[in-house]
């Protein structure tokens, strides 16, 4: 289920904590009702993925991602990801080895109307690594390309 946080807390740390706790989007007061409606539509569009033809099953090393069921397993063990985390992992798995900038990943999960902080991707990647049992120090699944972004490691 997608989660959008509406808050009066506008500090960067508050936004990062909200996203780290699993929110798919974070909207700060004051906001217009039209903006909230647009963000809800965007989150729902991303969560259904109905308008995008994609391969049903993706496999990369120990990770198996089922696009139709929106499930992820690592070595056969089911893992829980938020909608945003799932979409980021799917983007990486659809093109293993390709380096994605933070902005490209944000556009994949939130569309081109994104207004916010590109570093939220760093929080999502950190949480994806934690769920998958990966490390930023010695990554075996998701690699960091310093100054550019992230990629799914091949092999």
C-alpha positions as CSV (number, residue, x, y, z in Angstrom):
1,X,0.0,0.0,0.0
2,X,1.5,3.4,-1.0
3,X,2.1,5.9,1.8
4,X,2.2,9.7,1.4
5,X,3.2,11.7,4.5
6,X,1.6,15.1,5.0
7,X,3.5,17.2,7.6
8,X,4.3,20.6,8.8
9,X,7.8,19.5,9.6
10,X,9.9,20.8,6.7
11,X,13.4,20.2,7.8
12,X,15.6,17.9,5.6
13,X,16.1,15.4,8.5
14,X,12.3,15.2,9.0
15,X,11.8,14.4,5.3
16,X,14.6,11.9,5.3
17,X,13.2,10.1,8.4
18,X,9.8,10.0,6.8
19,X,11.1,8.4,3.7
20,X,13.4,6.1,5.6
21,X,10.4,4.8,7.6
22,X,8.8,3.7,4.3
23,X,6.8,6.7,2.9
24,X,6.6,6.8,-0.9
25,X,6.3,10.6,-0.9
26,X,6.5,13.4,1.6
27,X,4.5,16.7,1.3
28,X,5.1,19.7,3.5
29,X,2.6,22.3,4.6
30,X,1.4,24.5,3.2
31,X,0.4,22.6,0.1
32,X,-2.4,23.0,-2.4
33,X,-5.1,20.3,-2.6
34,X,-4.3,20.0,-6.4
35,X,-0.7,19.1,-5.5
36,X,-1.8,16.4,-3.1
37,X,-4.2,15.0,-5.7
38,X,-1.4,15.0,-8.3
39,X,1.0,13.2,-5.9
40,X,-1.7,10.6,-5.0
41,X,-2.3,9.9,-8.6
42,X,1.5,9.6,-9.3
43,X,2.0,7.2,-6.4
44,X,-1.0,5.1,-7.5
45,X,0.2,5.1,-11.1
46,X,3.6,3.9,-9.9
47,X,2.1,1.2,-7.7
48,X,-0.1,-0.3,-10.4
49,X,2.5,-0.1,-13.2
50,X,-0.5,-1.1,-15.5
51,X,0.5,1.2,-18.4
52,X,4.1,-0.2,-18.7
53,X,4.8,-3.4,-20.5
54,X,7.5,-5.2,-18.5
55,X,9.0,-8.6,-18.1
56,X,7.1,-10.5,-15.5
57,X,10.1,-12.1,-13.7
58,X,13.6,-10.6,-13.2
59,X,16.5,-12.6,-11.8
60,X,19.9,-11.2,-10.7
61,X,22.1,-13.4,-8.6
62,X,20.1,-14.3,-5.5
63,X,17.4,-11.7,-6.2
64,X,14.2,-12.7,-7.9
65,X,11.7,-10.0,-8.6
66,X,8.1,-10.8,-9.8
67,X,6.7,-7.6,-11.5
68,X,3.2,-8.9,-11.7
69,X,2.9,-9.9,-8.1
70,X,5.3,-7.2,-6.9
71,X,7.2,-9.6,-4.8
72,X,10.9,-9.9,-4.1
73,X,12.8,-12.9,-2.8
74,X,16.5,-13.3,-1.9
75,X,17.7,-16.9,-1.9
76,X,14.1,-17.9,-1.8
77,X,13.2,-15.8,1.2
78,X,10.5,-13.2,0.7
79,X,11.5,-9.6,1.4
80,X,9.2,-6.6,2.0
81,X,9.9,-3.4,0.1
82,X,8.0,-0.1,-0.1
83,X,6.5,0.8,-3.5
84,X,9.4,3.3,-4.1
85,X,12.0,0.7,-3.1
86,X,10.5,-1.9,-5.4
87,X,10.4,0.4,-8.3
88,X,14.0,1.5,-7.9
89,X,15.1,-2.2,-7.6
90,X,13.0,-3.0,-10.7
91,X,14.6,-0.2,-12.7
92,X,18.1,-1.4,-11.7
93,X,17.3,-5.0,-12.5
94,X,15.7,-4.2,-15.9
95,X,19.1,-2.9,-17.0
96,X,21.9,-4.6,-15.0
97,X,25.2,-2.7,-15.2
98,X,23.7,0.5,-16.4
99,X,24.5,3.5,-14.2
100,X,21.4,5.5,-13.1
101,X,21.7,9.0,-11.8
102,X,19.7,9.9,-8.7
103,X,17.4,12.1,-10.9
104,X,16.8,9.2,-13.4
105,X,15.8,6.9,-10.5
106,X,13.5,9.6,-9.1
107,X,11.9,10.1,-12.5
108,X,11.3,6.4,-12.7
109,X,9.5,6.3,-9.3
110,X,7.8,9.7,-9.2
111,X,7.6,11.0,-12.7
112,X,9.1,14.1,-14.2
113,X,7.0,16.4,-11.9
114,X,9.2,15.6,-8.9
115,X,9.9,18.5,-6.7
116,X,12.3,17.8,-3.9
117,X,15.6,16.4,-2.8
118,X,17.5,14.0,-5.1
119,X,19.3,12.6,-2.1
120,X,16.1,10.7,-1.1
121,X,17.3,8.1,-3.5
122,X,20.3,7.5,-1.2
123,X,18.0,6.7,1.7
124,X,16.0,4.3,-0.5
125,X,19.1,2.6,-1.7
126,X,20.4,2.2,1.9
127,X,17.1,0.6,2.9
128,X,17.0,-1.7,-0.2
129,X,20.6,-2.8,0.6
130,X,19.6,-3.5,4.3
131,X,16.5,-5.5,3.2
132,X,18.5,-7.5,0.6
133,X,21.4,-8.1,3.0
134,X,23.8,-6.0,0.9
135,X,26.5,-3.6,2.1
136,X,27.7,-0.2,0.9
137,X,31.2,-1.0,2.0
138,X,31.6,-4.3,0.0
139,X,28.5,-4.4,-2.2
140,X,27.6,-7.5,-4.1
141,X,24.3,-6.4,-5.5
142,X,23.9,-2.6,-5.8
143,X,27.0,-0.6,-6.5
144,X,27.6,3.1,-6.0
145,X,29.3,5.1,-8.8
146,X,30.7,8.0,-6.9
147,X,29.5,11.4,-8.2
148,X,27.0,9.7,-10.6
149,X,24.5,7.3,-9.0
150,X,23.9,3.6,-8.7
151,X,23.8,0.4,-10.7
152,X,23.0,-3.3,-10.3
153,X,26.3,-5.2,-10.2
154,X,26.6,-7.9,-12.8
155,X,28.0,-11.3,-12.0
